[in-house]
């Protein structure tokens, strides 16, 4: 089971609303605790697909992990 805090849920929703009507993406960082996945940090990422493809496709740059 994934343990998601209300603040994380709100951040995911805000990122989606900010990029609407295009697809959004990002990284979810966390750890396992007694079989449950606990979210620790969210890293919103830019959808780097061609602009005319962003409405139904997503591509995250590998650079997102290192920035």
N, C-alpha and C positions, 0 to 999 in steps of 0.2 A: 504494500500500500504506500502511496505517496502522501506525505504530510506537508500540506501547503498552507502557509499562514495567510491570513486575510490580506495583509499588506502585499504579499507576493501575487495573490490573485488580482488585486487592484492594479498592480504594476503591469501585469500581463494584459489586462483589459485596456489600460491606458495606452500601452504600446500599440495594441491592435487598432484602437480608435484613431491614434495619431497617423497610422499608415493607411487607413481605410481610404479607398476601396481596394488597395493593393494588399498582397500577402505580407505578413511580418514574420520575423524570425529572431532567434536569440539562443543563448545558452542558459541552461538551468544547472547550477552547481549544487551539490549536496553530498550527503553521506548516508550510509546504511547504519541504522541503530536498531538492533534486535529484530532484524527482518523488515523494518520499515525504512522507506527512503525519505529523509528529511531534507528539505530545500534550504540551502544556506544563502544563496546569492543568485540573482538574475542578471544576465548581461544582454541587454537588447542589442541587436545587430542590424545592420543595413541589408536590405534585400538588393543584391548587386546584379540581379537579372536585368536584361534590357528593359527599358521603361515600358514598352508596349507588351511585355510578357509578365509584368509584376502583378497583374490583376488575378492571375490564376496559377502562378508558379513562384517558387522561392529559391534563392541561391544565397548562401552565406559564404563570405570570403574566409579562407583559412586564416587571414590576418586577424580576424575577430578574436581568435584564441590568444594571440600574443600581444594584443594592445591593452 
